[in-house]
Amino acid sequence: MSNCSRIQFLDDFDGYMIELRSQTDFNTTRLFDCQHEICSAIFGEGNPDIGGIGVSSNPPFSLRCI
């Protein structure tokens, strides 16, 4: 089971990807379970868009960040 709170507020892209894999194993279902936290890390408060412009523009699946 994913601990989504661990992937909500990370500033370092490499560290974020390591933690994201640790928590979700990049499994689509687990990624969707953490959708809110992932969107917050990418677009939200603090240091939004941790990977730079365009990193999340064409993922192989679609998370809905609202």
N, C-alpha and C positions, 0 to 999 in steps of 0.2 A: 504494500500500500504506500502511496506517495505521501510525503510530508510537504505539502505545497507551501507552507509558510517559509520553508528554507530557500525557496526560489523566488521570493517576492522582492527582496531588497538587496541585490548584489550589484556592485559597481564594476567589477572586473569581468570582461567578456570571457576570458579563458576559464576563470574560476566559476563563472555562471554556467558555462557549458558543462563543466565537470560535475557541478552540483545538479544541474538539470538531468544529466544522464544518470547520476546516482539515484535521484528521486523518481524518475519516470522510465528509465531505460529506453527513452525515445519511443515508447509504446504509445500508439495513437490514443487509445482509451485513457491511459494515465495522463497523457498530455492534455486531453480534453478535461479531465478531472481537475487539473491545475490551471485551466485556461485563464481564470481571473488573475492569478498571481503572475503568470507568464506575461500577460498583457500589461499588468502594472509595471513589471520590470522593464519591459520594452518601451512602453509609451507613457508611463505614469510619473509619479512624483520622484523627486530626488535627482537622479541621473538618468532621465529617460533615453530610450534608444541606445542601450549600452553597446550595441554592435556597430553603430554608425548608420548613416542614412542608407536605406535600401536593403539592409540585411534581412529584414522580415518581409520584403515585398513579394517574393515568389516562393513560399514554402511548398513542399510536396503535399501538404494537406492544409486545410484552412481552419485557423482559430478565429473565432469571432470576437474581436476586441471592441467593446462598446463602453 
